[in-house]
């Protein structure tokens, strides 16, 4: 029968957050918020971050030229402007792009007779470096997220309960399709099941650990070939008092968590 899953087969948690009132908390950690955004919104923020700073500083460069009277002395070769060859907002915008991206075409260049321009140049260079570090960092973290790497980690379609070394065990298999190994790989298993305490409290999604070798170190995997992960059903197991028929009727879910570092990245 079809059941609603707590964690989907692709690893996505089937949980939606609703009625979140303190949304300002997302802005306090803006870096993680940007990383968690969908790709189309991340690219939009990436483009806007640069476009807005270029336009903002371009407007300031144009305003300085306007206030100093540089735009009124375009043909006066005896006049020393703040920025050479700046004749309007478009050229100020282009100069802003050249300054922040350190392109330096050489046609438009700041002069030493403009102290306010020198201060603005320093501010734009510092702010531009901060924008570059922040946005490139977000893109790098988003690109290197382990979602795609997990596509080549394969779990068996079914888990089985069988005798192994004369002990009843819950077993499943995991394998890595890539040649690049996962370093310090470890595995855990959680039983997600509704529970009612002795005091009568109902816990809808109670999490219980399933031992897959933590005591013996078998939970730390050398994942160069497919491995069989085993959970021994003993007195400490939550399945100890569950019969085969009850196991088929119970509503529960086993979530397996595989963690590790990719040696290439």
Backbone bond lengths (Angstrom), bond angles and torsions (degrees), N, CA, C in turn:
res aa  C-N    CA-C-N  psi(-1)  N-CA   C-N-CA  omega(-1)  CA-C   N-CA-C  phi
1 X - - - 1.457 - - 1.516 109.68 -
2 X 1.333 114.73 147.53 1.456 120.64 -178.27 1.522 110.28 -73.91
3 X 1.323 115.42 128.94 1.453 120.81 179.23 1.519 109.68 -124.30
4 X 1.307 114.01 149.90 1.458 119.30 175.67 1.525 108.81 -79.03
5 X 1.322 116.33 127.05 1.455 121.13 -174.07 1.523 110.76 -91.64
6 X 1.339 114.98 147.96 1.464 121.84 173.93 1.521 110.29 -79.32
7 X 1.338 116.36 -39.72 1.459 123.20 175.18 1.519 107.55 -128.20
8 X 1.334 116.61 127.22 1.454 120.10 -178.76 1.525 110.82 -71.35
9 X 1.325 115.44 168.33 1.459 120.95 -178.16 1.532 112.77 -64.39
10 X 1.334 116.75 -26.50 1.461 119.68 179.29 1.527 112.50 -87.13
11 X 1.320 117.26 4.95 1.458 120.78 176.32 1.507 115.35 95.54
12 X 1.323 119.00 -2.99 1.457 121.26 -179.70 1.525 110.28 -81.22
13 X 1.320 116.18 133.66 1.461 120.87 178.85 1.522 109.35 -75.79
14 X 1.305 115.83 127.27 1.465 121.99 -177.18 1.530 109.46 -88.11
15 X 1.338 114.98 57.40 1.464 121.59 -178.42 1.517 108.23 -128.70
16 X 1.309 116.78 130.47 1.463 122.20 178.56 1.521 108.62 -114.84
17 X 1.351 115.32 132.43 1.457 121.04 179.08 1.525 108.76 -88.81
18 X 1.294 115.63 123.91 1.458 121.08 178.66 1.519 111.19 -127.18
19 X 1.340 114.73 158.89 1.462 121.84 177.60 1.531 111.95 58.60
20 X 1.340 115.56 41.74 1.464 120.18 176.95 1.523 107.70 -87.57
21 X 1.317 116.95 111.50 1.459 120.99 -174.83 1.523 111.85 -88.96
22 X 1.306 117.86 -37.36 1.467 120.99 -175.98 1.526 109.17 -89.28
23 X 1.343 115.33 66.29 1.460 119.86 -177.85 1.526 112.47 -69.78
24 X 1.333 117.46 -15.28 1.463 119.63 179.27 1.528 111.42 -64.62
25 X 1.309 117.22 -19.64 1.465 120.11 -179.98 1.524 111.33 -64.36
26 X 1.328 117.27 -27.95 1.461 119.83 177.15 1.527 110.94 -67.59
27 X 1.340 117.08 -31.95 1.457 120.34 -179.10 1.516 112.29 -77.65
28 X 1.342 117.63 -23.33 1.458 119.18 177.70 1.522 111.72 -67.76
29 X 1.321 117.06 -24.15 1.463 122.12 175.03 1.521 107.43 -120.62
30 X 1.332 115.62 67.39 1.460 121.20 -172.29 1.521 111.73 -66.08
31 X 1.346 117.44 -29.33 1.460 119.79 -178.97 1.529 110.46 -64.56
32 X 1.329 117.21 -49.89 1.465 120.36 179.05 1.522 111.06 -65.41
33 X 1.329 117.09 -34.96 1.464 120.27 177.98 1.521 111.00 -62.07
34 X 1.333 117.44 -42.88 1.461 120.67 178.67 1.522 111.50 -67.51
35 X 1.328 117.20 -36.87 1.464 120.24 179.29 1.522 110.62 -66.88
36 X 1.338 117.15 -35.25 1.466 121.18 -178.06 1.524 113.32 -78.47
37 X 1.336 117.54 -11.54 1.456 119.63 179.84 1.531 111.44 -67.13
38 X 1.321 115.24 157.94 1.462 119.36 173.94 1.519 109.48 -68.12
39 X 1.338 115.55 159.33 1.457 120.53 -173.79 1.527 112.39 -58.72
40 X 1.320 118.06 -40.21 1.463 119.40 -177.09 1.527 111.40 -65.46
41 X 1.339 117.17 -35.87 1.457 119.77 177.83 1.525 111.13 -75.99
42 X 1.322 117.14 -34.39 1.468 120.00 177.66 1.521 110.97 -64.61
43 X 1.335 116.59 -42.64 1.463 119.81 177.68 1.529 111.40 -65.89
44 X 1.332 116.51 -36.29 1.463 119.71 177.59 1.530 110.92 -64.12
45 X 1.335 117.26 -44.50 1.466 121.08 177.63 1.522 110.22 -64.51
46 X 1.337 117.06 -39.19 1.467 121.53 179.22 1.532 110.79 -60.28
47 X 1.333 116.93 -46.10 1.462 121.22 -179.57 1.530 110.83 -68.13
48 X 1.331 116.31 -43.55 1.459 119.65 -177.85 1.523 112.11 -66.10
49 X 1.325 117.34 -35.69 1.468 120.18 -178.72 1.518 110.90 -59.92
50 X 1.332 116.77 -42.89 1.460 119.92 178.84 1.529 111.56 -76.35
51 X 1.329 117.25 -43.69 1.466 120.08 -176.60 1.523 111.41 -63.12
52 X 1.337 116.74 -40.71 1.465 119.84 -178.48 1.524 110.92 -67.27
53 X 1.340 117.86 -43.43 1.468 119.40 179.45 1.526 111.50 -66.06
54 X 1.327 117.08 -38.74 1.474 119.60 177.24 1.530 110.75 -63.01
55 X 1.337 116.56 -45.59 1.461 119.90 179.66 1.528 111.24 -65.65
56 X 1.338 116.67 -40.76 1.470 120.38 -178.01 1.524 111.22 -62.76
57 X 1.322 116.55 -49.94 1.459 119.08 -179.51 1.527 111.44 -72.23
58 X 1.346 117.42 -31.57 1.457 119.44 174.89 1.519 111.58 -61.50
59 X 1.340 116.15 -38.82 1.454 120.18 177.50 1.526 111.24 -65.84
60 X 1.330 116.77 -38.71 1.467 119.78 179.30 1.539 110.22 -67.79
61 X 1.343 117.71 -41.87 1.461 119.90 177.35 1.531 110.93 -61.07
62 X 1.309 116.75 -41.45 1.466 120.03 177.52 1.523 110.72 -65.32
63 X 1.338 117.25 -39.90 1.465 121.05 -179.27 1.529 111.05 -65.29
64 X 1.332 117.45 -39.37 1.467 120.37 177.31 1.525 110.37 -63.50
65 X 1.334 116.29 -44.52 1.466 119.72 178.80 1.521 111.18 -63.17
66 X 1.322 116.47 -37.19 1.472 120.34 179.89 1.522 111.06 -68.67
67 X 1.323 117.43 -43.51 1.463 120.86 -178.30 1.534 111.36 -68.98
68 X 1.317 117.74 -34.90 1.467 120.31 -179.52 1.536 111.88 -78.45
69 X 1.318 118.17 -12.63 1.452 121.28 -178.97 1.517 113.42 85.55
70 X 1.347 117.19 16.45 1.467 119.67 -179.66 1.523 111.80 -64.87
71 X 1.338 116.58 -32.45 1.463 119.78 -178.00 1.523 112.00 -72.46
72 X 1.340 116.94 -18.39 1.461 120.61 178.36 1.530 112.38 -89.98
73 X 1.324 117.49 -7.28 1.470 121.39 -177.85 1.525 110.53 -123.82
74 X 1.332 116.30 41.08 1.472 119.57 -176.66 1.523 111.86 -66.16
75 X 1.334 117.06 -34.57 1.461 120.60 -177.70 1.530 112.39 -97.87
76 X 1.323 116.38 3.30 1.466 120.44 -178.58 1.532 108.45 -91.04
77 X 1.315 117.15 103.81 1.462 120.55 -177.31 1.522 112.32 -73.63
78 X 1.326 118.20 -15.47 1.458 121.15 177.36 1.524 112.15 -81.58
79 X 1.329 116.66 -13.90 1.478 121.48 -178.88 1.529 109.75 -85.93
80 X 1.335 115.70 134.02 1.468 120.66 178.03 1.528 108.99 -101.05
81 X 1.302 118.01 106.03 1.477 119.91 -178.17 1.528 111.60 -79.23
82 X 1.306 115.00 174.03 1.475 119.82 175.74 1.518 110.13 -71.37
83 X 1.327 116.08 -42.27 1.466 122.06 178.57 1.514 107.48 -130.14
84 X 1.290 117.01 121.89 1.461 120.84 178.65 1.528 110.64 -64.82
85 X 1.340 115.43 141.39 1.470 123.15 175.63 1.532 113.07 63.53
86 X 1.335 116.21 28.38 1.468 120.66 173.99 1.523 106.55 -102.11
87 X 1.327 117.31 109.98 1.467 121.40 -173.15 1.516 113.79 -121.17
88 X 1.324 118.27 12.93 1.459 120.44 179.04 1.514 111.21 171.88
89 X 1.348 114.46 -175.32 1.464 118.49 -177.12 1.527 111.76 -68.14
90 X 1.332 117.17 -36.62 1.469 119.57 -179.13 1.519 110.76 -63.15
91 X 1.319 117.14 -44.87 1.465 119.47 178.23 1.520 111.19 -68.00
92 X 1.343 117.60 -32.20 1.468 120.19 175.35 1.527 110.60 -66.45
93 X 1.330 116.09 -38.94 1.466 120.40 177.21 1.530 110.85 -64.61
94 X 1.325 116.80 -43.05 1.463 120.35 177.83 1.526 111.08 -64.11
95 X 1.340 117.34 -38.94 1.454 120.26 177.98 1.533 111.14 -65.47
96 X 1.343 116.13 -35.57 1.463 120.29 176.53 1.531 111.05 -63.28
97 X 1.340 116.35 -41.47 1.469 120.03 178.09 1.524 110.65 -64.87
98 X 1.332 115.86 -44.76 1.469 119.89 -179.53 1.521 111.33 -62.80
99 X 1.329 117.25 -37.50 1.461 121.10 -178.89 1.519 111.35 -69.14
100 X 1.337 116.76 -47.60 1.464 119.97 -174.78 1.518 111.92 -73.22
101 X 1.316 117.56 -32.94 1.461 120.13 179.56 1.526 112.61 -92.80
102 X 1.339 117.19 0.64 1.476 123.72 -179.93 1.524 111.91 53.17
103 X 1.339 116.19 40.60 1.472 120.01 177.89 1.525 109.87 -73.58
104 X 1.322 117.41 -54.43 1.450 121.43 176.44 1.516 114.25 66.65
105 X 1.328 117.17 66.35 1.462 119.91 177.40 1.526 112.08 -68.71
106 X 1.339 117.06 -28.49 1.456 120.43 176.86 1.508 114.96 97.98
107 X 1.338 118.67 -10.65 1.464 120.89 -179.00 1.530 110.81 -78.13
108 X 1.341 115.84 -45.80 1.452 121.03 175.98 1.529 108.39 -104.89
109 X 1.340 115.95 125.41 1.457 120.16 -175.66 1.520 108.77 -146.20
110 X 1.324 116.13 143.15 1.458 121.13 -179.24 1.528 109.69 -76.80
111 X 1.338 116.40 147.45 1.463 122.04 179.21 1.530 110.13 -102.68
112 X 1.329 115.43 167.98 1.464 119.71 -178.65 1.524 112.80 -88.35
113 X 1.339 118.40 6.67 1.461 122.73 179.00 1.532 112.36 -98.11
114 X 1.326 115.85 16.27 1.478 120.18 -174.68 1.526 109.30 -132.69
115 X 1.344 119.34 86.21 1.475 120.61 -178.40 1.519 113.19 -63.35
116 X 1.353 116.76 -36.06 1.462 118.44 179.36 1.529 110.99 -66.92
117 X 1.330 116.32 -32.40 1.462 120.16 176.73 1.515 112.04 -69.33
118 X 1.328 116.86 -35.94 1.461 120.33 178.49 1.521 110.14 -65.57
119 X 1.348 116.40 -42.39 1.471 120.05 177.53 1.526 110.51 -63.05
120 X 1.335 116.42 -43.34 1.466 119.43 179.06 1.519 111.38 -64.82
121 X 1.325 116.80 -36.29 1.462 120.50 177.69 1.524 111.22 -61.93
122 X 1.335 116.74 -41.94 1.467 120.69 178.14 1.527 110.71 -64.77
123 X 1.335 116.09 -44.10 1.465 119.43 -179.57 1.527 111.32 -62.80
124 X 1.334 116.87 -43.00 1.458 118.84 -178.99 1.521 111.55 -68.68
125 X 1.320 117.84 -35.86 1.463 120.17 178.33 1.532 110.81 -64.68
126 X 1.355 116.09 -42.16 1.465 119.87 -179.89 1.518 110.51 -68.98
127 X 1.343 116.78 -48.16 1.460 119.92 -179.28 1.525 111.30 -64.90
128 X 1.331 117.26 -37.52 1.461 119.91 177.90 1.517 112.47 -62.73
129 X 1.338 116.46 -38.43 1.467 119.84 177.01 1.518 110.94 -65.04
130 X 1.339 116.44 -38.81 1.462 119.74 178.81 1.527 111.16 -66.70
131 X 1.331 117.03 -41.87 1.472 120.22 178.01 1.522 110.71 -63.74
132 X 1.341 116.49 -41.87 1.468 119.84 178.09 1.517 111.60 -61.30
133 X 1.339 116.48 -47.68 1.460 120.17 -178.38 1.521 111.35 -62.52
134 X 1.338 116.18 -41.65 1.461 120.11 -177.02 1.525 111.72 -69.13
135 X 1.329 117.32 -49.02 1.453 120.21 -175.05 1.521 112.04 -73.67
136 X 1.332 117.54 -40.43 1.467 119.35 177.46 1.522 110.12 -65.87
137 X 1.337 116.71 -36.47 1.462 119.82 176.22 1.515 111.79 -62.37
138 X 1.345 116.61 -42.69 1.468 120.25 177.92 1.525 111.15 -61.77
139 X 1.335 116.64 -44.98 1.455 120.25 -179.56 1.522 111.69 -64.57
140 X 1.343 116.80 -39.91 1.463 120.01 -179.65 1.526 111.01 -65.23
141 X 1.332 116.14 -45.03 1.465 119.55 179.56 1.520 110.54 -64.06
142 X 1.332 116.89 -39.44 1.462 120.04 -178.85 1.524 111.16 -67.97
143 X 1.331 116.51 -39.38 1.462 119.62 179.53 1.529 110.99 -68.14
144 X 1.329 116.80 -37.11 1.468 120.60 -175.12 1.519 113.03 -89.80
145 X 1.330 118.47 12.65 1.464 120.00 176.22 1.537 110.31 -63.09
146 X 1.336 117.29 148.90 1.472 119.93 -172.55 1.515 114.84 -80.76
147 X 1.327 118.32 10.11 1.469 118.94 -177.28 1.521 111.93 -60.49
148 X 1.332 116.49 -46.75 1.458 119.88 -177.77 1.525 111.35 -72.50
149 X 1.321 116.82 -33.74 1.471 119.35 177.83 1.522 111.27 -63.50
150 X 1.314 116.06 -31.05 1.458 119.80 -179.51 1.525 112.36 -71.08
151 X 1.340 116.80 -15.50 1.469 119.10 179.28 1.521 112.00 -64.67
152 X 1.333 117.20 -24.79 1.459 120.46 -178.93 1.522 112.14 -98.57
153 X 1.320 117.00 9.06 1.470 121.60 170.45 1.525 107.83 -98.26
154 X 1.309 116.40 119.25 1.462 121.31 -171.14 1.523 109.50 -113.68
155 X 1.316 115.05 128.58 1.460 121.86 173.93 1.525 109.20 -105.09
156 X 1.295 115.74 153.03 1.458 119.37 176.93 1.523 109.76 -65.29
157 X 1.327 115.99 148.30 1.471 120.68 -176.77 1.518 111.56 -68.35
158 X 1.312 117.40 -28.42 1.463 121.01 -177.02 1.525 109.68 -133.06
159 X 1.319 114.80 148.46 1.468 121.46 169.29 1.526 108.15 -100.39
160 X 1.313 116.73 147.16 1.465 121.23 -176.82 1.527 109.34 -125.09
161 X 1.318 114.62 152.47 1.468 122.48 172.60 1.517 106.88 -113.56
162 X 1.330 114.71 119.48 1.463 118.58 -175.02 1.525 109.21 -153.85
163 X 1.336 115.04 168.05 1.459 120.51 176.44 1.520 109.96 -80.35
164 X 1.329 115.14 135.29 1.454 121.24 175.49 1.522 108.06 -141.78
165 X 1.329 115.10 116.83 1.471 120.72 -173.42 1.518 110.52 55.81
166 X 1.326 115.00 41.63 1.467 122.92 176.91 1.530 112.45 64.26
167 X 1.335 116.37 23.82 1.466 120.92 176.58 1.518 108.28 -128.95
168 X 1.336 115.46 138.17 1.452 120.30 -179.27 1.520 108.87 -75.87
169 X 1.351 116.73 126.40 1.460 121.23 -173.80 1.523 110.33 -135.69
170 X 1.330 114.43 145.27 1.453 122.04 168.61 1.520 107.03 -94.27
171 X 1.341 117.67 122.92 1.459 121.04 -171.58 1.526 110.97 -130.59
172 X 1.317 115.29 146.35 1.454 123.22 171.59 1.524 107.06 -148.44
173 X 1.336 115.78 168.73 1.457 120.27 -173.89 1.527 110.14 -122.84
174 X 1.330 115.59 146.07 1.460 121.74 178.31 1.523 108.40 -137.25
175 X 1.335 116.11 142.54 1.463 120.79 179.92 1.518 110.92 -147.81
176 X 1.322 115.80 156.56 1.459 122.98 179.39 1.522 108.60 -113.58
177 X 1.332 117.38 126.56 1.460 121.69 -176.93 1.520 113.09 -84.54
178 X 1.313 118.67 -16.47 1.463 121.34 -175.78 1.526 111.45 -88.43
179 X 1.342 114.69 157.27 1.460 120.13 175.67 1.523 112.16 -79.26
180 X 1.345 117.05 -28.10 1.463 119.99 177.14 1.530 108.56 -73.72
181 X 1.322 115.17 125.87 1.461 120.10 -172.66 1.527 111.17 -82.78
182 X 1.331 114.86 158.34 1.459 122.45 173.45 1.522 107.77 -96.94
183 X 1.324 116.03 118.85 1.449 121.87 -175.81 1.530 109.36 -85.81
184 X 1.330 115.98 144.01 1.465 122.37 178.34 1.531 111.46 54.18
185 X 1.322 116.30 42.53 1.462 119.86 179.94 1.522 110.04 -71.67
186 X 1.306 115.40 134.52 1.460 121.67 176.59 1.521 108.67 -137.62
187 X 1.314 116.53 155.21 1.455 121.39 -174.77 1.518 109.47 -133.58
188 X 1.315 114.85 142.50 1.459 122.52 176.83 1.519 108.65 -135.02
189 X 1.319 115.45 161.18 1.458 120.32 177.96 1.525 109.01 -139.23
190 X 1.327 115.29 136.82 1.455 121.99 -179.60 1.524 109.60 -123.91
191 X 1.310 115.57 136.99 1.463 121.53 173.96 1.524 107.86 -97.75
192 X 1.339 116.49 119.13 1.457 122.76 178.83 1.522 107.70 -102.98
193 X 1.332 115.41 114.38 1.458 119.33 -175.08 1.521 109.56 -155.89
194 X 1.318 115.72 145.45 1.468 119.79 175.71 1.517 110.29 -67.46
195 X 1.332 116.01 147.05 1.456 120.24 -175.05 1.517 109.58 -145.81
196 X 1.319 114.96 145.33 1.459 120.97 173.74 1.516 108.66 -120.78
197 X 1.329 115.85 124.37 1.459 120.54 -176.81 1.530 110.88 -76.40
198 X 1.326 115.06 172.64 1.466 120.28 179.12 1.519 111.76 -66.32
199 X 1.350 115.96 -23.97 1.468 119.76 178.52 1.527 112.30 -84.45
200 X 1.328 117.39 -2.13 1.458 120.63 178.87 1.508 114.26 95.07
201 X 1.333 118.07 4.14 1.464 120.66 178.91 1.524 109.54 -76.56
202 X 1.331 115.81 134.16 1.460 120.79 179.38 1.523 109.25 -100.52
203 X 1.330 116.73 122.42 1.456 123.16 178.09 1.524 107.25 -109.02
204 X 1.337 118.41 110.27 1.477 119.89 -172.13 1.521 113.82 -70.25
205 X 1.322 118.51 -35.50 1.467 121.10 -176.14 1.524 108.49 -130.25
206 X 1.299 115.66 69.06 1.463 120.40 179.74 1.530 109.79 -78.77
207 X 1.323 116.08 138.41 1.461 121.92 -178.41 1.530 109.87 -109.74
208 X 1.320 114.52 126.77 1.462 121.26 179.80 1.520 109.13 -125.84
209 X 1.317 116.37 134.38 1.464 120.53 179.35 1.524 110.71 -71.92
210 X 1.326 115.14 137.72 1.458 122.06 170.24 1.527 107.25 -108.31
211 X 1.285 116.76 119.21 1.460 120.70 -177.49 1.524 110.61 -69.91
212 X 1.329 115.38 122.99 1.471 120.91 177.11 1.531 109.64 -121.19
213 X 1.327 116.27 29.45 1.459 120.58 175.31 1.505 115.05 111.76
214 X 1.343 117.94 24.63 1.460 119.84 -179.63 1.525 111.32 -65.64
215 X 1.333 117.09 -38.44 1.463 120.11 -178.25 1.520 111.95 -68.89
216 X 1.314 117.45 -34.36 1.466 121.42 -176.07 1.526 113.41 -97.93
217 X 1.335 117.49 -7.91 1.457 120.78 -177.57 1.512 113.72 86.55
218 X 1.345 117.73 4.51 1.461 120.16 179.63 1.523 112.95 -71.39
219 X 1.341 116.81 -10.13 1.466 119.10 178.42 1.525 111.72 -78.21
220 X 1.346 118.53 -10.94 1.467 122.54 176.07 1.526 107.22 -94.26
221 X 1.327 115.42 114.86 1.454 121.38 -167.03 1.526 111.81 -101.34
222 X 1.326 115.15 143.77 1.461 123.23 167.48 1.522 105.94 -105.47
223 X 1.341 115.00 85.63 1.459 121.52 -164.22 1.526 110.74 -89.70
224 X 1.332 116.00 69.03 1.461 120.75 174.98 1.525 111.04 -103.33
225 X 1.302 116.73 -13.99 1.463 122.60 176.02 1.526 107.35 -145.01
226 X 1.334 118.27 160.20 1.472 119.82 -179.77 1.525 111.92 -56.77
227 X 1.316 115.34 137.19 1.459 122.16 -177.73 1.522 110.06 -123.00
228 X 1.326 114.78 148.37 1.460 121.40 175.40 1.526 108.06 -98.41
229 X 1.319 116.35 120.12 1.457 122.46 178.88 1.528 107.57 -94.33
230 X 1.320 116.01 132.62 1.458 120.53 -172.77 1.525 110.94 -125.38
231 X 1.313 115.49 134.96 1.464 122.35 172.73 1.516 108.36 -117.10
232 X 1.302 116.54 114.36 1.463 120.71 -178.14 1.525 110.15 -77.36
233 X 1.321 115.08 126.95 1.472 120.75 179.72 1.528 107.78 -88.49
234 X 1.340 114.51 92.45 1.462 120.80 178.36 1.528 109.01 -119.05
235 X 1.341 115.72 -163.14 1.464 119.45 -176.84 1.524 113.03 -62.83
236 X 1.316 117.84 -24.58 1.466 120.81 -178.96 1.522 112.44 -88.66
237 X 1.300 118.07 -8.31 1.457 121.93 -177.74 1.522 110.79 -80.48
238 X 1.327 118.77 141.44 1.477 120.45 176.09 1.524 112.88 -68.09
239 X 1.333 118.12 -11.63 1.464 121.29 178.31 1.531 112.14 -94.46
240 X 1.311 119.05 7.15 1.469 122.17 -173.46 1.533 111.26 -64.56
241 X 1.324 116.63 -39.09 1.467 120.76 -176.69 1.532 112.31 -99.34
242 X 1.332 117.34 13.92 1.462 120.92 -176.52 1.522 108.63 -102.53
243 X 1.326 116.43 126.76 1.461 120.73 177.96 1.521 110.09 -84.11
244 X 1.323 115.50 172.20 1.460 119.90 -179.56 1.521 111.03 -64.63
245 X 1.334 117.65 -42.46 1.465 120.89 -179.07 1.527 110.79 -68.92
246 X 1.335 116.52 -36.76 1.454 119.18 178.30 1.535 110.71 -69.33
247 X 1.324 116.26 -31.90 1.457 120.98 179.47 1.532 110.94 -64.65
248 X 1.324 117.01 -34.54 1.462 121.26 179.40 1.524 112.26 -73.47
249 X 1.329 117.88 -24.60 1.467 121.50 -176.76 1.526 112.45 -96.52
250 X 1.324 117.32 -26.80 1.467 120.19 -176.12 1.525 111.37 -64.33
251 X 1.321 115.16 148.88 1.464 122.41 177.74 1.523 107.88 -105.59
252 X 1.314 116.87 103.34 1.460 121.76 -179.38 1.523 108.37 -151.03
253 X 1.316 115.88 173.33 1.458 121.82 179.39 1.519 109.07 -146.77
254 X 1.316 115.88 139.92 1.465 121.97 176.79 1.531 107.52 -109.08
255 X 1.327 115.66 120.64 1.455 122.04 179.40 1.522 108.29 -106.18
256 X 1.327 116.18 123.48 1.469 122.24 179.41 1.526 108.38 -104.30
257 X 1.320 116.49 129.84 1.464 122.78 -176.72 1.521 108.24 -117.65
258 X 1.323 115.63 116.70 1.469 121.98 177.22 1.524 108.71 -108.78
259 X 1.326 116.67 123.77 1.465 121.58 -177.36 1.525 109.49 -123.64
260 X 1.316 115.65 151.35 1.453 120.14 178.54 1.509 111.25 172.57
261 X 1.309 116.97 176.91 1.455 123.17 178.48 1.519 109.81 -115.48
262 X 1.329 115.77 136.72 1.454 120.79 177.04 1.534 107.83 -80.89
263 X 1.318 117.17 126.05 1.460 120.73 -173.27 1.529 112.27 -65.05
264 X 1.338 116.80 -26.13 1.475 119.15 -177.66 1.523 112.11 -75.45
265 X 1.345 117.29 -30.36 1.465 120.82 -174.60 1.520 111.51 -122.53
